[in-house]
Amino acid sequence: MTSRQGSHPKNTGTSAVSGWTLGWSFAGDQRISTAWNAAVTQSGSAVTARDAGWNGALAPGATASFGFQATYSGTNEAPTRFTLNGGVCA
């Protein structure tokens, strides 16, 4: 099966962010095959998405958008915990 997903890192702080890295882990056996608007790497269940350079600057309240395509078998549970630049997202 194939799943198309998207994500939108958002700067909820009061200072601009220069470069972002979003991290999460899949609960199942999802495997990312392609991505756009971010450099995405996966090691086991752990995934890291880094800005593509041109979309790395986030003013307060701003978002960036990227997507990926993944395969899976069994359940396709959504991740429950994300980090942005190492900090846990609320």
Backbone as ProteinMPNN parsed JSONL, in Angstrom:
{"seq_chain_A": "MTSRQGSHPKNTGTSAVSGWTLGWSFAGDQRISTAWNAAVTQSGSAVTARDAGWNGALAPGATASFGFQATYSGTNEAPTRFTLNGGVCA", "coords_chain_A": {"N_chain_A": [[0.844, -1.178, 0.0], [0.333, 2.324, -0.461], [1.006, 5.445, 0.974], [0.251, 8.843, 1.167], [1.556, 11.604, 2.678], [1.701, 14.647, 4.624], [3.33, 17.478, 6.094], [3.66, 20.226, 8.334], [5.801, 22.137, 9.66], [5.728, 24.541, 12.24], [6.578, 27.734, 13.421], [6.143, 28.575, 16.549], [7.211, 30.302, 18.294], [8.628, 33.482, 19.424], [10.748, 34.464, 18.085], [12.568, 34.531, 14.991], [13.235, 31.557, 13.084], [16.061, 30.068, 11.784], [16.529, 27.78, 9.693], [15.308, 24.486, 9.936], [14.601, 21.361, 11.533], [12.699, 18.58, 11.551], [11.593, 15.923, 13.511], [10.492, 12.527, 13.963], [9.004, 9.357, 14.909], [7.875, 6.378, 13.402], [5.166, 4.231, 14.261], [4.565, 1.837, 13.111], [5.491, -0.237, 10.314], [6.215, 1.623, 8.387], [7.818, 2.966, 5.504], [9.641, 5.456, 4.051], [9.643, 6.494, 0.71], [9.886, 8.55, -1.21], [10.315, 12.137, -1.132], [9.4, 15.627, -0.894], [10.226, 19.095, -0.929], [11.759, 18.983, 1.366], [14.658, 17.528, 2.901], [14.638, 14.291, 3.53], [15.384, 11.689, 5.747], [15.63, 8.295, 6.87], [15.996, 6.022, 9.508], [15.531, 2.943, 10.482], [12.659, 3.113, 12.399], [12.819, 5.79, 12.926], [12.589, 9.112, 11.732], [13.887, 11.916, 10.0], [13.409, 15.16, 8.897], [14.728, 17.738, 7.057], [14.967, 21.239, 6.36], [14.754, 22.531, 2.987], [16.554, 24.432, 2.3], [15.776, 26.793, 0.713], [13.359, 27.056, 2.052], [13.9, 27.355, 4.707], [13.886, 29.534, 6.521], [11.867, 30.679, 9.067], [9.592, 32.928, 10.09], [8.177, 34.262, 13.168], [5.205, 32.5, 13.824], [5.059, 31.535, 11.246], [4.849, 28.897, 8.762], [6.22, 25.919, 7.245], [6.0, 23.761, 4.459], [6.018, 20.355, 3.581], [6.167, 17.167, 1.961], [5.719, 13.58, 1.697], [6.032, 10.289, 0.322], [5.126, 7.057, 1.259], [5.513, 3.558, 1.983], [3.726, 0.799, 3.417], [2.719, -2.026, 5.419], [0.062, -3.735, 6.992], [-1.054, -1.903, 9.808], [-1.363, 1.697, 9.613], [-0.468, 3.735, 11.474], [-0.496, 7.036, 12.759], [2.303, 9.094, 13.684], [2.944, 9.998, 17.115], [4.499, 11.795, 18.478], [6.499, 14.6, 17.931], [9.503, 16.38, 17.102], [10.979, 19.603, 16.883], [13.757, 21.088, 15.732], [15.076, 19.771, 17.796], [13.54, 20.236, 20.095], [10.629, 19.173, 21.859], [7.51, 19.107, 20.255], [4.539, 20.894, 20.968]], "CA_chain_A": [[0.0, 0.0, 0.0], [1.071, 3.58, -0.505], [0.387, 6.514, 1.746], [0.779, 10.181, 0.907], [1.47, 12.348, 3.923], [2.24, 15.996, 4.585], [3.627, 18.032, 7.395], [3.79, 21.672, 8.321], [6.457, 22.694, 10.845], [5.294, 25.91, 12.518], [7.333, 28.464, 14.433], [5.21, 29.155, 17.527], [7.974, 31.184, 19.17], [8.601, 34.922, 19.155], [11.94, 34.785, 17.296], [12.675, 33.823, 13.711], [14.019, 30.325, 13.037], [16.87, 29.986, 10.572], [16.779, 26.358, 9.492], [14.49, 23.624, 10.788], [14.695, 19.903, 11.44], [11.542, 17.949, 12.175], [11.845, 14.507, 13.755], [9.409, 11.702, 14.503], [9.167, 7.918, 14.713], [6.676, 5.655, 13.026], [4.804, 3.127, 15.158], [4.476, 0.607, 12.326], [6.607, -0.544, 9.427], [6.229, 2.588, 7.29], [9.109, 3.262, 4.901], [9.541, 6.579, 3.124], [10.281, 6.218, -0.576], [10.212, 9.831, -1.84], [9.896, 13.324, -0.373], [9.559, 16.89, -1.607], [10.349, 20.319, -0.131], [12.59, 18.717, 2.542], [15.583, 16.396, 2.792], [14.113, 13.336, 4.506], [16.145, 10.46, 5.935], [14.979, 7.365, 7.789], [16.813, 4.952, 10.06], [14.544, 2.149, 11.218], [11.385, 3.846, 12.492], [13.102, 7.21, 13.161], [12.614, 9.924, 10.52], [14.319, 13.298, 10.137], [13.173, 16.006, 7.721], [15.437, 19.023, 7.162], [14.531, 22.212, 5.359], [15.373, 22.408, 1.669], [17.372, 25.623, 2.06], [14.917, 27.92, 0.333], [12.216, 27.158, 2.967], [14.42, 27.192, 6.063], [13.632, 30.678, 7.403], [10.483, 30.752, 9.541], [9.274, 34.042, 10.978], [7.201, 33.844, 14.18], [3.883, 32.182, 13.291], [5.152, 31.016, 9.881], [4.946, 27.452, 8.587], [6.81, 25.371, 6.034], [5.23, 22.592, 4.053], [6.696, 19.334, 2.798], [5.398, 15.935, 1.891], [6.458, 12.373, 1.356], [5.275, 9.103, -0.022], [5.672, 5.928, 2.012], [4.832, 2.274, 1.878], [3.515, 0.124, 4.687], [1.808, -3.156, 5.439], [-0.567, -3.734, 8.312], [-1.654, -0.628, 10.185], [-0.652, 2.909, 9.219], [-0.713, 4.659, 12.581], [0.201, 8.322, 12.711], [3.221, 9.34, 14.802], [2.316, 10.721, 18.227], [5.447, 12.75, 19.061], [7.368, 15.265, 16.96], [10.452, 17.367, 17.62], [11.391, 20.647, 15.948], [15.093, 21.547, 16.153], [15.434, 19.108, 19.039], [12.553, 20.451, 21.153], [9.369, 18.459, 21.66], [6.408, 19.956, 19.799], [3.351, 20.852, 21.839]], "C_chain_A": [[0.886, 1.236, 0.0], [0.301, 4.638, 0.253], [1.042, 7.831, 1.394], [0.516, 11.013, 2.15], [1.987, 13.76, 3.699], [2.497, 16.487, 5.985], [3.888, 19.513, 7.257], [4.46, 22.146, 9.607], [6.052, 24.154, 11.018], [6.147, 26.5, 13.625], [6.332, 29.138, 15.363], [5.918, 30.098, 18.493], [7.855, 32.644, 18.763], [9.815, 35.386, 18.358], [11.933, 33.979, 16.008], [13.53, 32.571, 13.869], [14.768, 30.317, 11.715], [17.309, 28.54, 10.405], [15.96, 25.518, 10.457], [14.759, 22.158, 10.486], [13.533, 19.333, 12.223], [11.843, 16.466, 12.326], [10.611, 13.809, 14.293], [9.772, 10.236, 14.289], [7.832, 7.311, 14.337], [6.427, 4.526, 14.017], [4.788, 1.798, 14.425], [5.699, 0.401, 11.46], [6.662, 0.388, 8.215], [7.655, 2.849, 6.82], [8.929, 4.357, 3.863], [10.3, 6.24, 1.843], [10.675, 7.5, -1.309], [9.713, 10.965, -0.953], [10.108, 14.554, -1.232], [9.522, 18.039, -0.61], [11.062, 20.113, 1.2], [13.535, 17.573, 2.201], [15.21, 15.419, 3.896], [14.992, 12.092, 4.527], [15.417, 9.601, 6.959], [15.971, 6.299, 8.207], [15.91, 4.121, 10.957], [13.217, 2.892, 11.223], [11.581, 5.353, 12.635], [13.278, 7.962, 11.842], [13.079, 11.334, 10.863], [14.068, 14.01, 8.818], [13.851, 17.343, 7.967], [14.97, 19.946, 6.05], [15.33, 22.058, 4.077], [16.258, 23.606, 1.33], [16.491, 26.826, 1.787], [13.725, 28.087, 1.271], [12.639, 27.031, 4.432], [14.129, 28.325, 7.021], [12.147, 30.73, 7.763], [10.332, 31.925, 10.503], [8.316, 33.529, 12.06], [5.819, 33.649, 13.553], [3.898, 31.565, 11.903], [5.24, 29.491, 9.875], [5.723, 27.137, 7.319], [6.017, 24.113, 5.709], [6.115, 21.641, 3.263], [5.827, 18.086, 2.804], [6.287, 14.764, 1.571], [5.486, 11.276, 0.979], [5.95, 7.934, 0.683], [4.877, 4.671, 1.729], [4.678, 1.689, 3.274], [2.693, -1.131, 4.446], [1.248, -3.22, 6.854], [-1.193, -2.381, 8.588], [-0.766, 0.536, 9.78], [-0.924, 3.98, 10.268], [0.123, 5.923, 12.426], [1.168, 8.441, 13.889], [2.537, 10.181, 15.881], [3.227, 11.772, 18.838], [6.343, 13.288, 17.953], [8.337, 16.177, 17.697], [10.752, 18.367, 16.499], [12.68, 21.248, 16.491], [15.456, 21.021, 17.526], [14.454, 19.278, 20.17], [11.261, 19.727, 20.835], [8.275, 19.439, 21.291], [5.216, 19.777, 20.732], [2.138, 20.473, 21.051]], "O_chain_A": [[2.045, 1.188, 0.412], [-0.925, 4.706, 0.17], [2.269, 7.918, 1.33], [-0.619, 11.109, 2.615], [2.639, 14.033, 2.691], [1.939, 15.966, 6.951], [4.288, 19.994, 6.197], [3.768, 22.521, 10.554], [6.034, 24.915, 10.051], [6.406, 25.852, 14.639], [5.74, 30.157, 15.007], [5.294, 30.634, 19.408], [7.081, 32.995, 17.873], [9.91, 36.558, 17.993], [11.367, 32.888, 15.943], [14.442, 32.535, 14.695], [14.18, 30.533, 10.655], [18.348, 28.135, 10.926], [15.92, 25.799, 11.655], [15.092, 21.772, 9.366], [13.401, 19.577, 13.422], [12.295, 15.822, 11.38], [9.79, 14.41, 14.987], [10.724, 9.917, 13.577], [6.79, 7.678, 14.881], [7.369, 3.936, 14.547], [4.973, 0.746, 15.038], [6.804, 0.808, 11.817], [7.105, -0.015, 7.139], [8.58, 2.942, 7.626], [8.16, 4.206, 2.914], [11.435, 5.767, 1.88], [11.713, 7.525, -1.97], [8.811, 10.784, -0.135], [10.893, 14.535, -2.18], [8.863, 17.956, 0.426], [10.984, 20.972, 2.078], [13.25, 16.754, 1.327], [15.444, 15.694, 5.073], [15.307, 11.515, 3.486], [14.684, 10.11, 7.807], [16.693, 5.742, 7.38], [15.563, 4.541, 12.061], [12.706, 3.261, 10.165], [10.628, 6.117, 12.486], [14.009, 7.523, 10.954], [12.704, 11.881, 11.9], [14.462, 13.53, 7.755], [13.581, 18.007, 8.968], [14.625, 19.506, 4.953], [16.44, 21.525, 4.08], [16.665, 23.766, 0.179], [16.476, 27.777, 2.568], [13.124, 29.161, 1.293], [11.841, 26.648, 5.288], [14.123, 28.108, 8.233], [11.285, 30.814, 6.888], [10.886, 31.909, 11.603], [7.707, 32.473, 11.89], [5.324, 34.522, 12.841], [2.858, 31.115, 11.421], [5.652, 28.877, 10.859], [5.864, 27.981, 6.433], [5.437, 23.485, 6.595], [6.869, 22.062, 2.386], [4.869, 17.982, 3.57], [7.456, 14.925, 1.219], [4.293, 11.331, 1.278], [7.176, 7.828, 0.706], [3.727, 4.719, 1.294], [5.414, 2.044, 4.195], [2.054, -1.281, 3.405], [1.906, -2.797, 7.804], [-1.797, -1.779, 7.699], [0.444, 0.376, 9.624], [-1.538, 5.006, 9.976], [1.285, 5.88, 12.021], [0.881, 7.942, 14.977], [1.651, 10.982, 15.582], [2.766, 12.574, 19.65], [6.876, 12.529, 17.144], [8.033, 16.681, 18.778], [10.774, 18.011, 15.321], [12.696, 21.841, 17.57], [16.067, 21.726, 18.329], [14.522, 18.525, 21.142], [10.842, 19.671, 19.679], [8.122, 20.479, 21.932], [4.927, 18.681, 21.212], [1.043, 20.385, 21.608]]}, "name": "protein", "num_of_chains": 1, "seq": "MTSRQGSHPKNTGTSAVSGWTLGWSFAGDQRISTAWNAAVTQSGSAVTARDAGWNGALAPGATASFGFQATYSGTNEAPTRFTLNGGVCA"}
